[in-house]
Amino acid sequence: MIGLRIFNVWKIPGPKKWSMLLWKIFNNALPTGYEFLRRNIGTIHHRHLCNDPNQTETLDHLFRDCPIVDRIWLGTDLGIHFQNGNNISVTEWIANWLKTLHTKNTRYKGVIAFMATIWTIGCTHNDRLFRGDPLFFSKIFNIWAEMITTVLKAGISSLKKQGCSSQDTINPIEN
């Protein structure tokens, strides 16, 4: 749990549900196929976003290695793109990105965009897993943009205390 010791998940700018999601990721408490299989729950353990019935879904795949998730990350202002051969866990990867974005002169813009992306991926996964919702990238990016707008509007005074200016805006890249 290197990432959990590097920063405090409860101090991430944004809604507390983002911190709770990070805590769940770092503690393997999300409903992934691997966790269902490990706990002997149900019979459906495949990858839900890319709909690969032959592979068990893991946190690494869900938040970083999935080709669908790669397209989501590319569509954000962060422009994160993955190559095969990631050799660190997704928890370390998330912690490294949050540290990098926090220490760059992004004034929390990057951290908010990153966390909104993590949240959007989690919501999209849950919608497909529990409701069987179809995958539409326009819906995904609408959720992402609404989340950022809501966070910036609701927390502008608290973000200013942390060094974020109201001019720090985030726009999704149109596909």
Secondary structure, DSSP 4 states (H G I P E B T S, - for coil): -HHHHHS-GGGSSS-HHHHHHHHHHHTT-S--HHHHHHTT--S--EETTTTEEEEE--HHIIIII-HHHHHHHHTSTT-----S---S-HHHHHHHHHHHHHHTTTTTHHHHHHHHHHHHHHHHHHIIIII-----HHHHHHHHHHHHHHHHHHTHHHHHHTT--TT----PPP-
